[in-house]
Amino acid sequence: MNHDKMINISTKRGFLWPSFEIYSGLAGFTDYGPLGAILKNNIMQKWREQYIINQGFYEIESPTVSPEEVLQASGHVDNFTDPMIQCLSCNEVFRADHIIEEQTNLEVEGYTNEELDKIVKEKSVVCPNCEDKLSQIWNYNLMFRTNIGPKSGKTGYMRPETAQGIFIMFKRLARFFKNKLPFGVVQLGKAYRNEISPRQGVIRLREFTQAEAEIFVNPLDKTHPKFNEIADETFILSSAETQIKGIEPLIISASDALDKGIVANEILIYQIYLARKFLRELGIPDEVLRFRQHLPNEMAHYAIDCWDVEVKTDRYGWVEIIGIADRGDYDLLAHSKHSNEDLDVFIDFDEEKLIKKAVIKHNMANFGRKFKKDTSKIINALNSIDPKKIQEELNSNGKYELEVENNIFTIEKEDIIFDEIEEKVKGERIIPHVIEPSFGIDRIFYATLLHSFSSSISKDLDDGAKEKIKEYFKFPLSIAPIKVGVFPLIKDEKLINISTKIKDKLMASGITVQYETSGTIGKRYARCDEIGVPLAITVDFDSLEDNEVTIRDRDTEIQERIPIDDVLNYVFGKLNNF
């Protein structure tokens, strides 16, 4: 299996290491070794290039700790839960849906606790450790809770996603973008989820890295200016309908997917296109990807439409690595309500419109006698409220209770008169909708390792008659942690001097280099290949005469001679092709 071989080399060569290893380790955490940290940063940098440079979005950075009211407004405090189950014998705790799927091969995402309990009984699901009976299922909140400040302090949580930090900044962001929709904002950083029983390495972590973009759009205009460029692109889409009917995914163009209502809007399918483009550039082939629409029972309560990009793995099956959702106005509306702040923008009409508007006329004789010195502030408060809301409350209860400066005033039917006027307006205030592509960087990192891992037959340079199995990472040059190996053929001072100058010149230009003098040239090539170094430069005794070096391609093992003065341009030329 590629997973086992890949993990062995990743551990041996400094990509992924278990966290807290000298203290027996801790599930749900992982360390990125020297090569892993570079590869992860290269993946994130490529993501930034796609969304910041190519799409014109801007990046922000917000705190990783959030006060409770933020996550109360977003729904995480009440709803961010997983189903939990416990063994009645060994007391081990598990995520219920996971062990049910493992033991029954049923897909149970989105099932209620009652439905899961029924399956546990009917299918005789048992503890995976001791095979004894399991408890009833209950909900478990995944957020890490903390105190902000000394003593009891203020309740806070480690953020479970990076998105909320962007929504909280919306008023300032809207001003930054001059209130012109659409605009996109991104954030990359750590998020935290106190997973019940993480047993899948970097696939399920308690501390992980997200890269999310929030695209704020006019709800009446979800077109994309570049849609025509991708209208004929073909996608393999597992729509909700194909999943429910158990039929093959659709092979369909972007324009047809929109015309048939399979994908909700142009911006959403453009984000699906960008996700595929990004993964291709990491070396993850199309044949191990699928684009799956959320089923009705798993669609988030805020989502108008939602698609997962999933990657096929030999150990964990299909794994979600990207989620792309039309979140509607849920987030801004929720934060507006809980914070009492207007999170909207003013949209200009193409031309002025004549509209009818409900207004309140105050019965001043009643108001002055009834409210006396509070009259003016009550009128101001009433004028800031939608008249329809007041009218509905009066019709239903015969009174409307208004809070002003911590005092409650009762408005009755005889106090106000409702009227309708016509006025010309140049635009309207709207709460934008949000399209969100959310990338799980750690899972993408794993998928990159897995699907870049390659085995082939190679000739042993130290024994030309011998063939051997070559197992290595076939990273694209643009994300490879080390891009070039530089080797003097042997430990000769003249060869070392030339090699050092080449190494220094490459490093000064931002190219990561592995420089080695120990071992045979064949073994040095093998070590470089194993960690995915795409190019190897060898300085030999001919270099002293012709001022040229041998440059070797990792994948083809083809070698060619080029002038030393052309090395930098050669490497950059290769980089630009990825």
C-alpha positions in Angstrom: 0.0 0.0 0.0 1.3 3.5 -0.9 0.2 4.9 2.4 2.5 2.7 4.5 5.5 3.2 2.2 4.9 7.0 2.0 4.5 7.4 5.8 7.7 5.4 6.3 9.7 7.7 4.0 8.0 10.8 5.3 9.0 9.9 8.8 12.5 8.8 8.0 13.3 11.9 5.8 11.7 14.7 7.9 8.3 15.4 6.5 6.0 14.3 9.3 6.8 13.3 12.8 4.6 12.3 15.8 4.1 15.2 18.2 5.3 15.0 21.8 7.1 11.8 20.9 9.5 11.8 23.9 6.4 11.9 26.2 4.7 8.9 24.5 2.9 11.1 21.9 -0.7 12.6 21.8 -3.3 11.7 19.2 -4.7 14.6 17.0 -1.4 16.5 16.8 1.5 16.2 14.3 4.9 17.8 13.8 6.1 19.0 10.4 9.8 18.2 10.1 12.3 20.4 8.1 11.1 19.2 4.7 7.5 19.0 5.7 7.4 22.6 6.9 8.9 23.8 3.6 6.5 21.7 1.6 3.5 22.9 3.6 4.6 26.6 3.3 5.0 26.1 -0.5 1.5 24.7 -0.8 0.2 27.7 1.2 2.2 30.1 -0.9 0.7 28.6 -4.1 -2.8 29.0 -2.6 -2.0 32.7 -1.9 -0.8 33.1 -5.5 -4.1 31.7 -6.7 -6.4 33.9 -4.6 -4.4 37.0 -3.7 -2.3 37.6 -6.9 -4.6 36.0 -9.5 -8.0 36.7 -8.1 -7.2 40.1 -6.5 -8.3 39.1 -2.9 -6.8 40.5 0.2 -5.4 38.7 3.2 -6.2 39.5 6.9 -5.1 38.0 10.2 -7.4 37.7 13.2 -6.9 36.2 16.7 -7.1 32.4 17.2 -9.1 32.9 20.5 -12.7 34.2 20.2 -14.9 35.5 23.0 -18.0 33.3 23.6 -20.5 35.8 22.1 -18.9 35.6 18.7 -19.3 31.8 18.5 -22.7 32.0 20.2 -23.8 34.2 17.3 -22.3 32.0 14.7 -24.1 28.9 16.1 -20.9 27.0 17.1 -21.6 27.1 20.9 -25.0 25.3 20.4 -24.5 23.3 17.2 -20.8 22.5 16.7 -21.1 18.9 17.9 -20.3 15.3 17.0 -22.2 12.2 18.1 -20.3 10.5 21.0 -20.5 6.9 22.3 -18.8 5.1 25.2 -18.0 1.5 25.8 -19.8 0.2 28.9 -16.9 -2.1 29.8 -13.6 -0.4 29.1 -15.1 3.2 29.2 -13.2 4.2 26.0 -15.0 7.0 24.1 -15.5 7.0 20.3 -17.1 9.1 17.6 -20.3 7.2 17.0 -20.8 7.7 13.3 -17.2 6.7 12.6 -17.3 3.3 14.3 -20.8 2.6 12.8 -19.4 3.2 9.3 -16.3 1.1 10.0 -18.4 -1.9 11.2 -21.4 -1.7 8.9 -20.1 0.1 5.7 -23.1 2.3 5.9 -22.9 6.1 5.1 -24.5 7.7 8.2 -23.4 11.4 7.9 -26.3 13.6 8.8 -28.2 11.0 10.8 -29.8 12.0 14.1 -28.6 10.4 17.4 -31.8 8.4 17.5 -31.2 7.0 14.0 -27.6 6.1 15.0 -28.7 4.4 18.2 -31.1 2.3 16.2 -28.3 1.2 13.9 -26.0 0.3 16.8 -28.7 -2.0 18.2 -29.9 -3.5 14.9 -26.3 -4.1 13.5 -24.8 -5.1 16.8 -22.1 -2.5 16.7 -19.6 -3.1 19.5 -16.6 -1.4 21.1 -13.7 -1.7 18.6 -11.3 -2.3 21.5 -12.9 -4.9 23.7 -16.0 -5.8 21.6 -18.4 -5.1 24.4 -21.7 -3.2 24.4 -21.9 0.6 23.8 -23.8 3.3 25.6 -26.5 5.6 24.1 -25.2 8.4 21.9 -24.9 12.0 23.0 -23.7 15.3 21.5 -20.2 16.6 22.3 -19.1 20.1 21.5 -15.8 20.1 19.6 -14.5 23.5 20.7 -11.6 24.0 23.1 -12.9 26.2 25.9 -10.7 28.6 27.8 -10.8 31.7 30.1 -9.7 35.1 28.9 -8.1 37.0 31.7 -7.2 36.0 35.3 -9.5 34.0 37.7 -12.8 33.2 36.1 -12.2 35.8 33.4 -14.3 35.9 30.3 -15.2 32.7 28.5 -13.5 32.1 25.2 -12.9 29.4 22.7 -10.0 28.5 20.4 -11.5 29.3 17.0 -12.9 26.2 15.2 -12.5 27.9 11.8 -10.9 31.0 10.4 -14.0 32.4 8.7 -15.6 34.1 11.7 -12.7 36.5 12.0 -13.4 37.8 8.5 -17.2 38.2 9.2 -16.4 40.2 12.4 -14.3 42.6 10.4 -17.0 43.1 7.7 -17.8 46.8 8.4 -14.1 47.8 8.1 -13.5 45.5 5.1 -16.5 47.0 3.3 -15.1 50.5 3.8 -11.7 49.3 2.7 -13.3 48.0 -0.6 -15.3 51.2 -0.9 -18.6 49.3 -0.4 -18.2 47.8 -3.9 -19.4 44.2 -4.4 -18.1 41.6 -5.1 -14.9 41.5 -3.0 -12.9 38.7 -1.6 -11.0 38.3 1.7 -8.8 35.4 2.7 -7.3 34.1 5.9 -4.8 31.3 6.5 -4.0 30.0 9.9 -4.6 27.6 12.8 -8.0 26.3 13.8 -8.8 23.9 16.7 -11.3 21.1 17.2 -11.2 18.8 20.2 -11.9 15.6 18.3 -13.3 12.7 20.2 -10.9 9.9 19.0 -8.6 11.0 16.2 -7.0 8.0 14.7 -6.2 9.1 11.2 -3.0 11.0 11.4 -3.1 14.3 9.6 -6.5 13.5 8.2 -8.1 14.3 11.6 -6.2 16.7 13.8 -7.1 18.7 16.9 -4.9 21.6 15.7 -4.9 22.2 11.9 -4.3 24.8 9.2 -7.1 26.2 7.1 -7.0 28.5 4.1 -10.4 30.1 3.6 -11.7 32.8 1.2 -14.9 34.7 1.9 -16.3 36.2 -1.3 -19.0 38.9 -0.5 -21.5 39.2 -3.4 -24.7 40.9 -4.3 -27.4 38.3 -3.7 -29.1 39.4 -7.0 -25.9 39.0 -9.0 -23.8 35.9 -8.6 -22.3 36.0 -12.1 -18.5 35.8 -12.5 -16.7 38.0 -15.0 -14.5 35.1 -16.1 -17.2 32.5 -16.3 -17.1 32.5 -20.2 -13.5 31.4 -20.0 -14.5 28.1 -18.2 -18.0 27.6 -19.6 -16.9 24.7 -21.7 -14.7 23.1 -19.0 -15.9 19.5 -18.3 -16.4 18.4 -14.7 -17.4 15.0 -13.1 -20.0 16.0 -10.6 -21.6 13.7 -8.0 -24.8 15.7 -7.6 -27.2 15.0 -4.8 -29.6 13.4 -7.3 -27.0 11.0 -8.6 -26.1 10.0 -5.1 -29.7 9.4 -4.0 -30.5 7.4 -7.1 -27.2 5.5 -6.9 -26.2 6.3 -10.5 -22.9 7.3 -12.0 -21.7 10.9 -11.6 -22.5 13.4 -14.3 -19.9 14.3 -16.9 -21.0 17.8 -17.7 -19.8 21.2 -18.8 -19.9 24.2 -16.4 -22.5 26.0 -18.5 -24.8 22.9 -18.6 -24.4 22.4 -14.9 -25.7 25.9 -14.4 -28.5 25.6 -17.0 -29.8 22.4 -15.4 -29.6 23.8 -11.9 -27.1 21.3 -10.7 -24.7 24.0 -9.4 -26.4 27.1 -7.9 -24.5 29.9 -9.6 -21.5 31.0 -11.7 -19.3 32.0 -8.7 -19.7 28.7 -7.1 -18.7 26.6 -10.1 -15.9 29.0 -10.8 -14.6 28.1 -7.3 -14.9 24.4 -8.2 -12.8 25.1 -11.2 -10.2 26.9 -9.2 -10.0 24.1 -6.6 -9.3 21.6 -9.4 -6.7 23.8 -11.0 -5.0 24.2 -7.6 -4.9 20.5 -6.9 -3.6 19.7 -10.4 -0.7 22.1 -9.8 0.2 20.2 -6.7 0.5 17.0 -8.7 -2.8 15.5 -7.6 -4.4 13.8 -10.7 -8.1 14.3 -11.7 -8.7 10.5 -11.5 -8.4 10.5 -7.7 -10.7 13.5 -7.2 -14.4 13.8 -7.0 -16.8 16.8 -6.6 -19.7 15.8 -4.4 -22.7 17.8 -3.6 -24.0 17.7 0.0 -27.2 15.6 0.4 -30.3 17.3 1.9 -29.7 15.7 5.3 -26.1 16.9 5.5 -26.5 20.4 4.0 -25.6 23.0 6.6 -28.5 25.1 7.8 -27.0 28.2 6.3 -26.1 26.7 2.9 -27.8 27.5 -0.3 -25.5 25.0 -2.1 -22.4 23.1 -1.0 -19.8 20.9 -2.7 -17.0 18.9 -1.3 -13.8 18.2 -3.2 -12.8 14.7 -2.1 -9.6 12.7 -2.7 -9.3 9.0 -2.9 -6.9 7.3 -0.5 -5.9 3.7 -0.1 -6.1 3.9 3.8 -9.1 6.2 4.5 -11.3 5.9 1.4 -12.7 9.2 0.1 -11.6 12.2 2.2 -12.9 15.7 2.0 -10.1 18.2 1.5 -12.0 21.3 0.3 -15.5 22.6 0.9 -17.1 25.1 -1.4 -20.4 26.7 -0.1 -22.8 29.4 -0.9 -23.5 30.5 2.7 -26.1 33.0 1.8 -26.5 35.9 4.3 -26.5 33.7 7.3 -23.3 34.8 8.9 -23.6 38.6 8.5 -27.3 38.4 9.5 -26.4 36.4 12.7 -23.6 38.7 13.7 -25.7 41.8 12.9 -28.5 40.5 15.1 -26.3 39.6 18.1 -24.0 42.7 17.9 -26.7 45.2 17.1 -24.4 46.5 14.3 -25.5 47.0 10.7 -23.5 44.7 8.5 -24.8 45.8 5.2 -23.7 47.8 2.1 -25.5 50.4 -0.1 -26.0 49.2 -3.6 -26.6 51.9 -6.3 -29.4 51.3 -8.8 -28.6 51.8 -12.5 -31.2 54.6 -12.4 -33.5 56.1 -9.8 -36.6 54.1 -8.8 -39.9 55.3 -7.5 -40.9 53.1 -4.6 -43.7 52.9 -2.0 -42.5 53.1 1.5 -44.3 52.4 4.8 -43.9 55.2 7.4 -45.0 55.9 10.9 -46.9 59.1 11.8 -47.0 59.9 15.5 -50.1 61.1 17.3 -48.3 64.0 19.0 -51.2 64.8 21.3 -51.0 61.3 22.7 -47.2 61.2 22.7 -46.6 64.4 24.5 -49.1 63.6 27.2 -48.0 60.0 27.6 -44.2 60.2 27.3 -43.5 63.8 28.2 -39.7 64.4 28.2 -39.0 61.0 26.6 -41.0 61.8 23.5 -38.2 62.8 21.1 -36.0 59.8 21.9 -38.9 57.4 21.5 -39.8 58.9 18.1 -36.1 58.6 17.0 -36.1 55.0 18.2 -39.3 54.1 16.4 -38.1 55.7 13.1 -35.1 53.3 13.1 -37.4 50.3 13.2 -39.1 48.7 10.2 -42.7 49.9 10.4 -44.0 46.5 9.2 -42.4 44.9 12.3 -44.2 47.4 14.6 -47.5 47.0 12.8 -47.4 43.2 13.0 -46.7 43.3 16.7 -49.6 45.8 17.3 -52.0 43.7 15.2 -51.1 40.6 17.1 -50.7 41.8 20.7 -52.4 45.3 20.7 -49.1 46.9 21.9 -45.5 47.2 21.0 -42.8 47.3 23.7 -39.9 49.5 22.9 -36.6 49.5 24.8 -34.8 52.8 24.9 -31.8 53.4 27.2 -32.7 50.4 29.3 -36.3 51.6 29.8 -39.3 49.9 28.4 -42.1 52.0 26.8 -45.4 50.6 25.7 -46.7 51.9 22.3 -50.4 51.3 21.7 -52.5 51.5 18.5 -53.8 55.0 19.2 -50.3 56.4 19.6 -49.2 56.0 16.0 -50.7 56.0 12.4 -49.3 53.9 9.6 -49.1 55.5 6.1 -47.5 54.9 2.7 -45.5 57.4 0.7 -43.7 57.4 -2.6 -40.1 58.4 -2.9 -37.3 58.3 -5.4 -34.4 56.2 -4.3 -30.9 55.8 -5.9 -30.2 52.4 -4.3 -30.8 50.2 -1.3 -29.0 48.7 1.6 -28.5 44.9 1.4 -26.7 42.2 3.4 -24.3 40.5 1.0 -24.2 36.8 0.5 -21.0 34.8 1.0 -19.4 32.2 -1.3 -16.7 30.3 0.7 -14.0 28.0 -0.6 -12.4 26.4 2.5 -9.2 24.4 2.1 -7.9 22.0 4.7 -4.1 22.4 4.2 -3.0 19.4 6.3 -5.3 17.1 4.4 -4.1 18.6 1.1 -0.5 18.1 2.3 -1.3 14.4 3.0 -2.9 14.0 -0.5 0.1 15.7 -2.1 2.5 13.3 -0.4 0.3 10.2 -1.2 -0.3 11.0 -4.9 3.2 12.3 -5.5 4.7 9.0 -4.2 6.0 6.9 -7.0 7.7 3.6 -7.6 9.7 2.8 -10.7 12.6 0.7 -12.0 15.9 2.5 -12.0 19.4 1.7 -12.9 22.0 1.7 -10.1 24.6 4.3 -11.2 27.1 2.6 -8.9 26.5 -0.7 -10.6 25.3 -0.1 -14.1 24.3 -3.7 -14.7 21.9 -3.7 -11.7 18.3 -2.5 -11.6 16.5 -1.5 -8.4 13.1 -0.3 -7.2 13.1 3.5 -7.0 10.6 4.9 -4.5 10.4 8.7 -4.3 8.2 11.8 -4.2 7.4 13.2 -7.6 6.7 16.7 -6.5 6.2 19.4 -9.1 9.2 21.8 -9.1 7.1 24.7 -7.9 6.3 23.1 -4.5 9.3 20.7 -4.0 10.9 21.5 -0.6 14.4 21.2 -2.2 14.5 22.2 -5.8 18.1 21.5 -6.8 20.8 19.1 -5.6 24.4 20.3 -6.2 27.2 17.7 -6.0 30.9 17.8 -6.7 31.7 14.4 -8.2 34.3 13.6 -5.5 35.8 15.6 -2.6 38.2 17.5 -4.7 39.0 21.1 -3.8 38.6 22.5 -7.3 35.2 20.7 -7.8 34.1 21.8 -4.4 34.9 25.5 -5.2 32.8 25.4 -8.4 30.0 23.6 -6.7 29.9 26.0 -3.8 29.7 29.0 -6.1 26.8 27.4 -8.0 25.0 26.6 -4.7 25.5 30.1 -3.4 24.2 31.7 -6.6 21.1 29.5 -6.6 20.4 30.2 -2.9 20.9 34.0 -3.4 18.1 33.8 -6.0 15.7 32.1 -3.7 16.2 28.5 -4.8 16.4 25.9 -2.1 19.5 23.6 -2.5 20.8 20.4 -1.1 24.6 20.3 -1.2 26.3 17.0 -0.5 29.8 15.6 -0.8 29.5 12.3 1.0 28.8 8.9 -0.6 28.9 7.9 -4.2 27.2 10.0 -6.8 24.6 7.3 -7.3 23.7 7.3 -3.6 23.5 11.0 -3.5 21.1 11.0 -6.5 19.0 8.3 -4.7 18.8 10.3 -1.5 17.7 13.4 -3.5 15.2 11.5 -5.6 13.6 10.0 -2.4 12.8 13.4 -1.0 11.5 14.7 -4.3 14.4 17.0 -5.5 13.5 17.6 -9.2 17.0 18.5 -10.5 20.5 17.5 -9.6 23.7 19.3 -10.8 27.0 17.5 -10.8 30.3 19.2 -11.1 33.0 16.8 -12.6 36.5 17.1 -13.9 35.2 18.0 -17.4 33.7 21.1 -15.8 37.2 22.4 -15.2 37.9 22.3 -18.9 34.6 23.1 -20.6 32.9 25.2 -17.9 29.8 23.0 -18.1 27.9 20.8 -15.6 25.7 17.8 -15.8 22.1 18.4 -14.9 19.9 15.4 -14.2 16.1 15.2 -14.2 14.6 13.2 -11.3 11.7 11.6 -13.2 13.3 10.7 -16.5 16.9 10.3 -15.2 18.0 12.0 -18.4 21.2 13.9 -18.1 22.4 16.9 -20.2 25.4 19.2 -20.2 24.8 22.9 -19.9 27.1 25.9 -19.3 27.6 26.9 -15.7 26.5 30.5 -16.6 23.2 29.1 -17.8 22.3 27.2 -14.7 20.2 29.9 -13.0 18.2 30.6 -16.2 17.7 26.8 -16.8 16.3 26.3 -13.3 14.0 29.4 -13.5 12.8 28.2 -16.9 11.8 24.9 -15.5 10.1 26.7 -12.6 8.0 28.8 -14.9 6.7 25.6 -16.7 5.0 24.4 -13.5 
